[in-house]
Every structure is written in structure tokens, then in C-alpha cells.
Amino acid sequence: MNVSFERLKSMVVFAQVIEQGSLSAAAKHLGLSRAVVSYHLKKLEAQLEVKLLNRSTRSISLTEAGQAYYERCRVIAEQASAANQQIENFKSEPVGLLKITCPVNVGLQTVVPALNEFKKIYPKIELDVMLTDEVVNIMKEGIDLAIRGAPLPDSGLQASKLATLTTCLCGAPEYFTQYGRPTKPADLADHQWVIYKLTSGVLTLKKGSRSFSIATKGSISTNNAAARTAFVEAGHGLARIPTYDAWPKIQDGSLETVLDDYTFNDINVYGVFPPGTANSKKLRLLLNFLKEYFTSQISVKIS
């Protein structure tokens, strides 16, 4: 069934009546008279041959059919609004430089691929990307955005949560052949670990309401996440690794997980920025883009 332009207009008016809570408020929001809004509602009900609203002098409420129809009309109105906003973004395309810093491994695995896509959408925004596992002084280096595993308590800085990354406990098949597979948390104390120096040396596992803490020890330590994964893959010990990083290696058989019925602490990823850049349009665009990218792409890769 084809829908006329006039019907589409009536559907948007109907959605706004529900959103605004009254015919008068919808009329004011849409820049129409109350009579025109009422006309669209009556015409819509006549065309559909179904009652959409229960109306009294003081209130309106949706009928069962009206509720179902409203959900569809709301989507149409939102899509129209989003289309207009996208055009406005093109008309006032953001320009300028964004200086970004992030850890090496998460940068190569997730942030750089995200920035590749971001750059295609906003080609006039220049990107200066610094990959380092050191904590950079944002204010001193003139950084617009730092990707960090925690909203560090730097004086005056602001933070926006970008993603929550799951982790898993991994080892190489040859390691398990030589040292055996742990089957309970207590076994972990007797195993070798590849120590990641930027996190605590205590591993926390949870199962239901129970929590277990294990002090890890090993003959190899590093401050680089990619190096940690490589040492584990080579059979030098166990490590808790972000699932997005471990998953391809689990699939090809070079890593195996253990104690899968336990959960480990997630990694919260934050975008940290100076308060002076909080109202920057290009920074807001990047933060929103990264949130959507992490939600869609990383979850797809590990599902």
C-alpha cells in the first residue's frame, strides 16, 4: 500500500501530539494552528477506519491500535529529524585539528580502525594520533582527547565513558600441555603469569555471589598489551586479556581460555579531555562516533 505525502504529514503530526502531550502543544511545536492539528488527527482516523486516541477536554490517551500506530509514526518522525540534522552537519561541516592519544594495542586494534571510518565521514577534520602506553599530560601536550582505561583523577579534566570491554583468561595450548589446565581459582596460584605492569598484580574472579582474589607471579612482565598477548601466545604463562584481542587467536587455536564459568573484571574505556574542549563540535562528533563504533563493531567481532 502506497502512502501519500499528505498521510505522512498526518503521521508526523500524530506522533508530535503524543510526544508533546496535547494538541495545543503539538501545534505550537510544529508551527501549526490547533485546528490544523485536529484536522490531521480526524483525517487519519477516518482513513485508517480505527480510533487512535481517547480524547476529553482535559487529556488524551492512546487506544491499543493508537499505541501500535504511534510506535511506527515515531520512528518516521525521528528518521526525518535525523535526515535534516545530517544535512545541517554537511552545511556546517566541522574542520580543524584533533590531537588524540591512546595506548598502543587498543589503538591499533580498535581506535585506528574507528578513526579510519570517522575520517571518511568528516574529511576536513585533521587527526594527529599519538600511540603510547605512557600516561600523557593532556594539558601540557595540547591533547584534545585521550583514550584511557580509567578516568584518571587529573585536575580539571573531564571524562566520557566510551565502552565496556570484557576480558578472558588465556594460555597457549603448549603451555597447558606442559603445566596442565587450572580447573578452579586456587589452581591459578601455582601457574606462571605474563605480568602486565599497568594493572594490579591481583586477579579477581567471580562466580555467582562468590569472589576469589589470586596474586599472580611470573618471570616476564611488560607495560605493553600487545607484548603481553605475544608472550602468552608463545607459551610463557597465563594472562587476563581483552576479549576483542584474544578472540582471533582463540579462533585460530593459538590461544585457549580457561575457567570460562567464572567472570573477570571488565575494562571500562573512557575518553578524557580538557574542559576547554567540551563544547567543541568536532570533539563531540568524535566521542559520539567512538561510542557507536565500539558498541557495534567490537561486539560483532567477539560474538
ZABA-514946 format. One record per residue (C-alpha): z, x, y. Coordinates in nm, 4 decimals, padded with zeros to 6 digits. Each point is the difference from the previous one (the first is absolute). Layout:
<rs>
{{Z; X; Y}}
...
</rs>
This chain:
<rs>
{{00.0000; 00.0000; 00.0000}}
{{-00.1063; 00.1450; 00.3344}}
{{00.2552; -00.0015; 00.2809}}
{{-00.1258; -00.0686; 00.3520}}
{{00.1040; 00.2019; 00.3029}}
{{00.1716; -00.3103; 00.1358}}
{{00.2020; -00.0327; -00.3224}}
{{00.1033; 00.3656; 00.0232}}
{{00.1220; -00.0611; 00.3548}}
{{00.2050; -00.2971; -00.1175}}
{{00.1495; 00.2099; -00.2808}}
{{00.1122; 00.2674; 00.2477}}
{{00.1482; -00.2673; 00.2276}}
{{00.1861; -00.1487; -00.2982}}
{{00.1400; 00.3422; -00.0946}}
{{00.1199; 00.0557; 00.3555}}
{{00.1745; -00.3362; 00.0117}}
{{00.2048; 00.1064; -00.3012}}
{{00.0564; 00.3520; 00.1327}}
{{00.1092; -00.1212; 00.3449}}
{{00.2033; -00.2954; -00.1275}}
{{-00.1518; -00.2737; 00.2151}}
{{-00.3272; -00.1303; 00.1407}}
{{00.1006; 00.0859; 00.3551}}
{{00.0931; 00.3592; -00.0870}}
{{-00.3233; 00.0451; -00.1954}}
{{-00.2010; -00.1407; 00.2895}}
{{00.1630; 00.2456; 00.2413}}
{{-00.0560; 00.2917; -00.2383}}
{{-00.3674; -00.0866; -00.0529}}
{{-00.0719; -00.0906; 00.3615}}
{{-00.0919; -00.3574; -00.0916}}
{{00.1323; -00.3377; 00.1050}}
{{00.2416; -00.1839; -00.2269}}
{{-00.2585; -00.2751; -00.0359}}
{{-00.2597; 00.2437; -00.1345}}
{{00.2486; 00.1396; -00.2521}}
{{00.0856; -00.3535; -00.1139}}
{{-00.3725; -00.0784; -00.0271}}
{{-00.0573; 00.2970; -00.2335}}
{{00.2891; -00.1006; -00.2252}}
{{-00.1147; -00.3617; -00.0282}}
{{-00.3587; 00.1077; -00.0638}}
{{00.1093; 00.2469; -00.2669}}
{{00.2052; -00.2607; -00.1863}}
{{-00.2874; -00.2498; 00.0241}}
{{-00.2525; 00.2495; -00.1375}}
{{00.2285; 00.1131; -00.2814}}
{{00.1148; -00.3559; -00.0721}}
{{00.3551; 00.1201; -00.0452}}
{{00.3125; 00.0017; 00.2133}}
{{00.1001; 00.3515; 00.1066}}
{{00.2959; -00.0657; 00.2289}}
{{00.2938; -00.2351; 00.0262}}
{{00.0374; -00.0595; 00.3728}}
{{00.2734; -00.1619; 00.2056}}
{{00.0807; 00.0071; 00.3694}}
{{00.2362; 00.2926; -00.0563}}
{{-00.1370; 00.2070; -00.2883}}
{{-00.2844; 00.0773; -00.2347}}
{{00.0135; 00.0988; -00.3652}}
{{-00.2575; 00.0898; -00.2611}}
{{-00.0940; -00.2258; -00.2859}}
{{-00.0490; 00.1618; -00.3401}}
{{-00.3762; 00.0061; 00.0583}}
{{00.0569; 00.1259; 00.3532}}
{{00.2109; 00.2922; -00.1254}}
{{-00.2723; 00.1125; -00.2396}}
{{-00.2704; -00.0419; 00.2650}}
{{00.2062; 00.1823; 00.2624}}
{{00.0281; 00.3115; -00.2186}}
{{-00.3796; 00.0260; -00.0068}}
{{-00.0396; -00.0769; 00.3695}}
{{00.2632; 00.2607; 00.0875}}
{{-00.1975; 00.2702; -00.1806}}
{{-00.3174; -00.0972; 00.1868}}
{{00.1815; 00.0145; 00.3345}}
{{00.1557; 00.3373; -00.0837}}
{{-00.3335; 00.1455; -00.1100}}
{{-00.1641; -00.1184; 00.3223}}
{{00.2802; 00.1575; 00.2026}}
{{-00.0292; 00.3259; -00.1970}}
{{-00.3773; 00.0061; 00.0559}}
{{00.0486; -00.0387; 00.3749}}
{{00.2668; 00.2720; 00.0021}}
{{-00.2328; 00.2368; -00.1848}}
{{-00.2671; -00.0553; 00.2634}}
{{00.2553; 00.0681; 00.2723}}
{{00.0871; 00.3259; -00.1761}}
{{-00.3665; 00.1002; 00.0034}}
{{-00.0278; -00.0888; 00.3690}}
{{00.2962; 00.2211; 00.0822}}
{{-00.0490; 00.2619; -00.2703}}
{{00.2932; 00.2428; -00.0007}}
{{-00.0725; 00.3620; 00.0843}}
{{00.1991; 00.3210; 00.0269}}
{{00.1849; 00.2484; -00.2184}}
{{00.2630; -00.0676; -00.2663}}
{{00.1976; 00.3001; -00.1273}}
{{00.1400; -00.0665; -00.3464}}
{{00.2176; 00.2045; -00.2336}}
{{00.0974; -00.0708; -00.3613}}
{{00.1080; 00.1817; -00.3182}}
{{-00.2804; 00.1793; -00.1830}}
{{-00.0115; -00.1929; -00.3284}}
{{00.0459; -00.3536; 00.1338}}
{{-00.2460; 00.0967; 00.2737}}
{{-00.2746; 00.1078; -00.2400}}
{{00.0671; -00.2795; -00.2486}}
{{00.0410; -00.2976; 00.2339}}
{{-00.0008; 00.0674; 00.3746}}
{{-00.3285; 00.1916; 00.0252}}
{{-00.1921; -00.2638; -00.2028}}
{{00.1534; -00.2662; 00.2273}}
{{-00.1009; 00.1915; 00.3122}}
{{-00.3547; 00.0305; -00.1342}}
{{-00.0238; -00.3789; -00.0028}}
{{00.1793; -00.0370; 00.3337}}
{{-00.2467; 00.2389; 00.1648}}
{{-00.2945; -00.2080; -00.1229}}
{{00.1433; -00.3073; 00.1696}}
{{00.1055; 00.1754; 00.3223}}
{{-00.2458; 00.2888; 00.0423}}
{{00.1006; 00.0675; 00.3617}}
{{00.3580; 00.0876; -00.0938}}
{{00.0391; 00.3744; -00.0529}}
{{00.2333; 00.1189; -00.2765}}
{{00.1939; 00.3278; -00.0099}}
{{00.1691; 00.0131; -00.3420}}
{{00.2662; 00.2586; -00.0874}}
{{00.0967; 00.0185; -00.3680}}
{{00.3306; 00.1789; -00.0505}}
{{00.3127; -00.0441; -00.2086}}
{{00.2099; 00.1272; 00.2891}}
{{00.1699; -00.2504; 00.2312}}
{{-00.1921; 00.0290; 00.3250}}
{{00.1682; -00.0477; 00.3378}}
{{-00.2006; -00.2990; 00.1135}}
{{00.0894; 00.0183; 00.3663}}
{{-00.0577; 00.3750; 00.0284}}
{{-00.3346; -00.0053; -00.1818}}
{{-00.1290; -00.3118; 00.1788}}
{{-00.0378; -00.1934; -00.3266}}
{{-00.0884; -00.3698; 00.0240}}
{{00.0893; -00.0882; -00.3588}}
{{00.1885; 00.1771; -00.2796}}
{{-00.0106; -00.1345; -00.3563}}
{{00.3411; 00.0581; -00.1554}}
{{00.1986; -00.0976; -00.3063}}
{{00.2901; -00.1139; 00.2182}}
{{00.0509; -00.1088; 00.3633}}
{{00.1679; 00.3289; 00.0926}}
{{00.2653; -00.0416; 00.2710}}
{{-00.1918; 00.1920; 00.2675}}
{{00.1346; -00.0902; 00.3414}}
{{-00.2070; -00.2674; 00.1712}}
{{-00.2641; -00.0376; -00.2731}}
{{-00.1144; -00.3333; -00.1405}}
{{-00.1046; -00.0800; -00.3566}}
{{-00.2090; -00.2641; -00.1745}}
{{00.0078; -00.0427; -00.3776}}
{{-00.3476; 00.0445; -00.1466}}
{{00.0495; -00.0274; -00.3762}}
{{00.2370; 00.0141; -00.2950}}
{{-00.1183; 00.2339; -00.2766}}
{{00.1290; -00.0272; -00.3550}}
{{00.0846; 00.3106; -00.2057}}
{{00.0077; 00.0891; -00.3689}}
{{00.1550; 00.2717; -00.2164}}
{{-00.2666; 00.2282; -00.1449}}
{{-00.0568; 00.3005; -00.2227}}
{{-00.2945; 00.1640; -00.1749}}
{{-00.0735; -00.0717; -00.3687}}
{{00.0500; 00.3698; -00.0866}}
{{00.3419; -00.0067; 00.1696}}
{{00.1097; -00.2944; -00.2134}}
{{-00.1361; 00.1717; -00.3117}}
{{00.2186; 00.3037; 00.0732}}
{{00.3144; -00.1637; 00.1407}}
{{-00.0081; -00.3562; -00.1295}}
{{-00.0082; -00.3293; 00.1901}}
{{00.3120; -00.1293; 00.1743}}
{{00.0888; -00.3483; -00.1206}}
{{00.3032; -00.0678; 00.2209}}
{{00.1215; 00.1227; 00.3420}}
{{00.2600; 00.2342; -00.1498}}
{{-00.2799; 00.1977; -00.1724}}
{{-00.1472; 00.0992; 00.3371}}
{{00.2809; 00.2452; 00.0774}}
{{-00.1234; 00.2241; -00.2833}}
{{-00.3607; 00.0153; 00.1203}}
{{-00.1828; 00.2364; 00.2310}}
{{-00.1094; -00.1340; 00.3395}}
{{-00.2528; 00.0943; 00.2621}}
{{00.2156; -00.0257; 00.3112}}
{{-00.1470; -00.1518; 00.3155}}
{{00.2022; 00.1566; 00.2785}}
{{-00.0598; -00.2746; 00.2551}}
{{00.2001; -00.2526; -00.2024}}
{{00.3472; -00.0154; -00.1503}}
{{00.0645; 00.1908; -00.3221}}
{{00.1625; -00.3125; -00.1422}}
{{-00.2184; -00.2517; -00.1848}}
{{00.1092; -00.3639; 00.0061}}
{{-00.1111; -00.2444; -00.2702}}
{{00.0725; -00.3705; -00.0194}}
{{-00.0146; -00.2577; -00.2746}}
{{00.1227; -00.3469; 00.0792}}
{{00.3331; 00.0345; 00.1753}}
{{00.0651; 00.3507; -00.1359}}
{{-00.0749; 00.3189; 00.1932}}
{{-00.0152; 00.3582; -00.1287}}
{{00.0012; 00.3241; 00.2016}}
{{-00.1282; 00.3253; -00.1549}}
{{00.0224; 00.3464; 00.1581}}
{{-00.3357; 00.1717; -00.0566}}
{{-00.0502; 00.3717; -00.0588}}
{{-00.3005; 00.2200; -00.0650}}
{{-00.1558; 00.3419; 00.0455}}
{{-00.2799; -00.1205; 00.2319}}
{{00.0475; -00.1571; 00.3427}}
{{-00.2483; -00.0762; 00.2760}}
{{-00.0245; -00.1734; 00.3357}}
{{-00.3506; -00.1312; -00.0750}}
{{-00.0552; -00.3267; -00.1872}}
{{-00.3417; 00.1004; -00.1380}}
{{00.1463; 00.3250; -00.1330}}
{{00.2834; -00.1943; -00.1640}}
{{-00.2486; -00.2213; -00.1839}}
{{-00.2063; 00.3023; -00.1061}}
{{00.3060; 00.1781; -00.1435}}
{{00.0979; -00.3136; -00.1925}}
{{-00.3562; -00.0395; -00.1276}}
{{00.0131; 00.3613; -00.1234}}
{{00.3038; -00.0792; -00.2134}}
{{00.2768; 00.1706; 00.1987}}
{{00.2313; -00.3015; 00.0255}}
{{00.0564; -00.3595; 00.0992}}
{{-00.0194; -00.1551; 00.3465}}
{{00.0118; -00.3345; 00.1744}}
{{-00.3488; -00.0442; 00.1431}}
{{-00.1523; -00.2729; 00.2204}}
{{-00.1926; -00.2373; -00.2251}}
{{-00.3188; 00.0243; 00.2094}}
{{-00.0014; 00.3783; -00.0622}}
{{00.0926; -00.0133; -00.3691}}
{{-00.2190; -00.2930; -00.1028}}
{{-00.3378; 00.1811; -00.0317}}
{{00.1661; 00.2722; -00.2072}}
{{00.1742; -00.2583; -00.2190}}
{{-00.3365; -00.1622; -00.0602}}
{{-00.1672; 00.3276; -00.1043}}
{{00.2947; 00.0970; -00.2214}}
{{00.1169; 00.3082; 00.1906}}
{{00.3294; -00.1715; 00.0932}}
{{00.2209; -00.2441; -00.1877}}
{{00.2823; -00.2171; 00.1283}}
{{00.3446; -00.0332; -00.1550}}
{{00.2860; -00.2467; 00.0370}}
{{-00.2416; -00.2673; 00.1203}}
{{00.2650; -00.2689; -00.0441}}
{{00.1986; 00.1580; 00.2853}}
{{-00.0840; -00.0164; 00.3700}}
{{00.0146; 00.2854; 00.2480}}
{{00.0431; 00.0044; 00.3762}}
{{-00.3126; -00.1014; 00.1877}}
{{-00.1404; 00.2066; 00.2860}}
{{-00.0195; -00.1800; 00.3321}}
{{-00.2781; 00.1353; 00.2198}}
{{00.0414; -00.0294; 00.3770}}
{{-00.2146; 00.0604; 00.3022}}
{{00.2147; 00.1782; 00.2594}}
{{-00.1117; 00.0186; 00.3626}}
{{00.1295; 00.0692; 00.3518}}
{{00.1054; -00.3097; 00.1975}}
{{-00.2574; 00.0854; 00.2672}}
{{-00.2832; -00.0787; -00.2440}}
{{00.1415; -00.3298; -00.1298}}
{{-00.2337; -00.2067; 00.2199}}
{{-00.3090; 00.2088; -00.0730}}
{{-00.2744; -00.2286; -00.1325}}
{{-00.1528; 00.2723; -00.2170}}
{{00.3389; 00.0816; -00.1552}}
{{00.0716; -00.3679; -00.0727}}
{{-00.3410; -00.0310; -00.1625}}
{{00.0673; 00.3047; -00.2181}}
{{00.3482; -00.1162; -00.1045}}
{{-00.1288; -00.3452; -00.0961}}
{{-00.2957; 00.1517; -00.1831}}
{{00.2199; 00.2385; -00.2004}}
{{00.2339; -00.2827; -00.1029}}
{{-00.2911; -00.2072; -00.1288}}
{{-00.1651; 00.3005; -00.1657}}
{{00.3139; 00.1089; -00.1854}}
{{00.0657; -00.3558; -00.1149}}
{{-00.3513; -00.0580; -00.1334}}
{{-00.1297; 00.3373; -00.1142}}
{{00.3069; 00.1703; -00.1466}}
{{00.1106; -00.3112; -00.1911}}
{{-00.3512; -00.0308; -00.1439}}
{{-00.0043; 00.3602; -00.1191}}
{{00.3260; -00.0272; -00.1929}}
{{-00.0415; -00.3506; -00.1409}}
</rs>
